[in-house]
């Protein structure tokens, strides 16, 4: 038994915010000093392991990407005691080999958002400025655990991938899509940033599983991205991510080596904060 009580937050993206995956579930309406999260927190258990489900866009998918209160979402999960976050996200593929329906365990990002609060440490509610290193961007131990499960279960996946996050809600132009490909991005979405940054600032082990839903618009052949196709592909394949998370949650809870990982993460955060002298 480690010194940290493991609790896993699950941030569900489009098509993956079903509370029925939880046993003994209880809804809790919460607020934070950064405002209200996207929806209620649904607390419960998977395989006996405590976890918390939060719908990123609200359960009715009523919140557009730029309007998501990412700081409140992450802070609410932190206040709930979460040591880990598993996030799902719908993405467009920027690579021929990442086919619709494939899963990608993200390992880096390119941030093209411009309108979102990027840090808790903005000189108002949290004192100081946090110059947080973002390599590695995602929790490597949690990523390895997820990759191991996908490999064991024979699920088609890519063990790494760089996600470019755009502001949205529109999709990219073809010129933009090709530019992102030239930058080395593998998939594209509207929500990984600043979610991954804030989770790390909060000292939470964060991993994201992206599902490729389409080929964006960079290809010279085939259909271009549209909402109907994205939702149809995600709905058809969401059971893959649901099954993955249901298996991953108790496995994370049963691992006995998180103390050093969490200590190192939180030590990195604390060492990155420059506070004003008084």
C-alpha positions in Angstrom: 0.0 0.0 0.0 1.6 3.3 -1.1 1.3 6.6 0.6 -1.1 7.9 -2.1 -4.6 6.7 -2.4 -5.1 6.0 -6.1 -8.1 7.5 -7.7 -8.6 7.8 -11.5 -10.4 10.6 -13.3 -11.9 9.7 -16.7 -12.5 12.6 -19.1 -14.8 11.4 -21.7 -14.8 13.1 -25.1 -17.4 12.8 -27.9 -19.2 9.5 -27.5 -17.4 8.3 -24.4 -19.0 9.8 -21.4 -21.4 7.0 -20.4 -21.9 6.8 -16.6 -23.0 3.1 -16.9 -19.4 2.0 -16.9 -19.3 2.9 -13.2 -20.6 0.8 -10.3 -22.1 2.5 -7.2 -22.2 5.8 -9.0 -23.1 9.0 -7.3 -23.4 12.4 -9.1 -21.8 15.4 -7.4 -22.3 19.0 -8.5 -19.2 20.9 -7.7 -17.6 24.2 -8.3 -14.0 25.4 -8.1 -12.1 28.7 -7.6 -11.7 28.6 -11.4 -15.5 28.3 -12.0 -17.8 25.4 -12.8 -16.6 22.3 -14.6 -18.3 21.1 -17.7 -20.8 18.9 -15.9 -21.3 17.1 -12.6 -18.7 14.7 -11.4 -19.9 11.1 -11.4 -18.1 9.1 -8.8 -18.1 5.4 -8.6 -15.9 2.3 -9.1 -14.6 0.1 -11.9 -13.4 -3.3 -10.7 -13.4 -2.0 -7.2 -11.2 0.9 -8.0 -12.4 4.4 -7.2 -12.8 6.7 -10.2 -14.6 9.9 -11.4 -16.2 10.5 -14.7 -16.4 13.9 -16.3 -17.9 14.8 -19.6 -15.5 17.3 -21.3 -18.2 19.0 -23.4 -21.1 18.3 -21.0 -23.3 15.3 -21.2 -25.4 16.9 -23.9 -22.2 18.0 -25.9 -23.4 21.5 -25.4 -20.0 23.2 -24.8 -17.8 24.0 -27.8 -14.0 23.4 -27.5 -12.9 27.0 -26.8 -15.7 27.4 -24.2 -14.6 24.3 -22.1 -13.4 25.5 -18.7 -10.3 23.3 -18.7 -9.0 24.8 -15.5 -12.2 24.1 -13.6 -12.4 20.5 -15.0 -8.8 19.6 -13.9 -9.1 21.4 -10.6 -12.4 19.6 -9.8 -10.7 16.3 -10.4 -7.7 17.4 -8.3 -10.1 18.4 -5.5 -11.8 15.0 -5.8 -8.5 13.4 -5.0 -7.6 12.1 -8.5 -4.0 10.9 -8.8 -4.5 9.9 -12.5 -6.5 11.0 -15.5 -7.4 8.8 -18.5 -8.7 11.0 -21.3 -10.3 10.0 -24.6 -10.4 12.2 -27.6 -11.7 12.1 -31.1 -9.0 13.1 -33.6 -8.5 13.5 -37.3 -5.7 11.5 -38.9 -2.8 13.3 -40.6 -1.1 10.0 -41.6 -2.2 7.4 -44.1 -1.2 4.6 -41.7 -3.5 5.9 -38.9 -6.8 4.7 -40.3 -10.2 5.6 -39.0 -11.0 3.5 -36.0 -7.3 3.1 -35.0 -6.3 4.2 -31.5 -3.3 6.4 -30.8 -1.6 6.6 -27.4 -0.4 10.2 -27.5 3.1 11.1 -26.4 3.5 14.8 -27.5 1.5 17.8 -28.8 1.6 21.0 -30.8 -0.5 23.7 -29.3 -2.3 26.0 -31.9 -4.9 27.3 -29.5 -5.0 31.0 -28.7 -8.0 31.8 -26.5 -7.6 29.5 -23.5 -6.2 29.9 -20.0 -3.0 27.8 -20.1 -2.0 27.8 -16.5 -3.4 27.9 -12.9 -0.5 30.2 -12.0 -1.7 33.5 -13.6 -0.9 35.8 -10.7 -4.5 35.9 -9.4 -5.8 32.7 -7.8 -2.5 30.8 -7.6 0.6 32.8 -6.7 3.7 32.8 -8.9 4.5 31.8 -12.5 4.9 28.1 -13.4 7.5 27.5 -16.1 6.6 23.8 -16.5 8.7 21.5 -18.7 6.5 19.6 -21.1 8.8 16.7 -21.9 7.5 14.2 -21.3 4.0 15.7 -21.9 2.1 12.6 -20.9 2.7 10.2 -18.0 5.1 7.6 -19.4 4.2 4.9 -16.9 0.4 5.2 -17.6 1.1 5.2 -21.3 3.1 2.0 -21.0 0.3 0.4 -19.1 -2.2 1.3 -21.7 0.0 0.2 -24.6 0.5 -3.1 -22.8 -3.2 -3.7 -22.6 -3.8 -2.8 -26.2 -1.0 -5.1 -27.3 -2.3 -8.0 -25.1 -5.8 -7.6 -26.4 -4.8 -7.4 -30.1 -6.3 -3.9 -30.6 -4.9 -2.0 -33.5 -3.1 1.0 -32.1 -0.1 3.3 -32.5 2.1 3.5 -29.4 3.0 7.1 -29.9 1.7 10.1 -31.8 1.9 13.9 -31.8 -1.4 15.7 -31.6 -1.9 19.2 -32.9 -4.7 21.0 -31.0 -6.5 23.8 -32.9 -8.9 26.3 -31.6 -12.0 25.1 -33.5 -14.8 24.7 -33.7 -14.2 24.7 -37.5 -12.1 22.1 -39.1 -8.8 22.9 -40.8 -8.3 24.2 -44.3 -6.4 21.9 -46.7 -3.4 24.3 -46.5 -3.5 24.1 -42.7 -3.8 20.4 -42.7 -0.8 20.0 -44.9 1.2 22.5 -42.8 0.5 20.4 -39.7 1.6 17.3 -41.5 4.9 19.0 -42.5 5.4 19.9 -38.8 5.3 16.3 -37.8 1.8 16.1 -36.3 0.1 12.7 -36.6 -3.4 13.6 -35.5 -5.5 16.7 -34.9 -8.1 17.7 -32.4 -9.5 20.7 -30.4 -9.1 19.6 -26.8 -5.7 18.1 -25.8 -4.4 21.6 -25.1 -4.5 23.0 -22.5 -5.9 19.9 -20.8 -2.6 18.0 -20.8 -0.7 21.0 -19.5 -3.1 21.7 -16.7 -3.2 18.1 -15.6 0.6 18.1 -15.3 0.5 21.5 -13.4 -1.9 19.8 -11.0 0.5 17.0 -10.4 -1.8 14.4 -11.9 -0.5 11.5 -14.0 -2.3 12.1 -17.4 -2.6 9.9 -20.4 -4.8 10.3 -23.5 -6.1 7.8 -26.0 -7.0 9.3 -29.3 -9.3 7.6 -31.7 -8.9 8.4 -35.4 -12.3 9.2 -36.8 -11.4 10.6 -40.3 -8.5 11.7 -42.5 -9.1 15.5 -42.0 -8.9 17.1 -45.5 -5.2 16.7 -46.6 -5.8 13.8 -49.0 -6.3 14.3 -52.7 -8.7 11.4 -52.8 -11.6 10.3 -50.5 -14.1 12.2 -48.5 -13.2 15.2 -46.4 -14.0 15.5 -42.7 -17.6 16.1 -41.6 -19.4 15.9 -38.3 -21.7 13.0 -39.3 -18.8 10.8 -40.3 -16.8 11.7 -37.1 -19.7 10.8 -34.9 -20.5 7.6 -36.8 -16.9 6.4 -36.6 -16.6 7.3 -32.9 -19.8 5.6 -32.0 -18.9 2.5 -33.9 -15.5 2.2 -32.2 -16.2 3.8 -28.8 -16.5 0.3 -27.2 -12.8 -0.2 -27.8 -11.9 2.8 -25.6 -14.6 1.9 -23.1 -13.3 -1.7 -22.7 -9.7 -0.3 -22.5 -10.5 2.1 -19.7 -12.5 -0.5 -17.8 -9.5 -2.8 -17.8 -6.9 0.0 -17.2 -8.6 1.5 -14.1 -8.2 -1.5 -11.8 -4.8 -2.3 -13.2 -3.6 1.2 -12.4 -5.0 0.9 -8.8 -3.3 -2.5 -8.3 0.2 -1.2 -9.4 2.3 -0.6 -6.3 4.9 1.7 -7.7 3.2 5.1 -8.1 4.7 6.8 -5.0 8.0 7.8 -6.7 6.3 8.7 -10.0 3.8 11.0 -8.3 6.5 12.5 -6.0 8.7 13.2 -9.0 5.9 14.8 -10.9 4.8 17.0 -8.1 8.4 17.9 -7.3 8.9 19.0 -10.9 5.8 21.2 -10.7 6.9 22.8 -7.4 10.4 23.4 -8.7 9.0 25.1 -11.8 7.1 27.8 -9.9 8.7 31.2 -9.5 7.0 33.0 -6.6 7.4 36.7 -5.8 9.6 37.6 -2.9 7.9 39.4 -0.1 
